[in-house]
Amino acid sequence: MIKLKNVLKEGYVWDRKFGESLPKIQIPTESVNEEVDETALPMVQALNVLDADIRRADYNKQLEWGAKNPMKVKAIIKASQMITSIMRKLK
């Protein structure tokens, strides 16, 4: 394996021969803990529920805003349709 500091030197790029594979960086795997923390699963589940609740609340706020501002919603839809048609013409 080639060390990262050797790869980063500018002159090293030109030392490669034709057909030679690119240098690989060795990543130490000793620091990775293979054991799973049993307390992590309930915490992740709680965070997922919280994330879903936040997304639902944001969606409900968007629906409320749309109900209060129907003319702005129509203008936004019209603008997005115009942009879509322009993008189709550019393709």
Secondary structure, DSSP 8 states (H G I E B T S, - for coil): -B-HHHHTSGGGGGG--TT-----B----TTS--S--TTHHHHHHHHHHHHHHHHHHHHHHHHHHHHH-HHHHHHHHHHHHHHHHHHHHH-
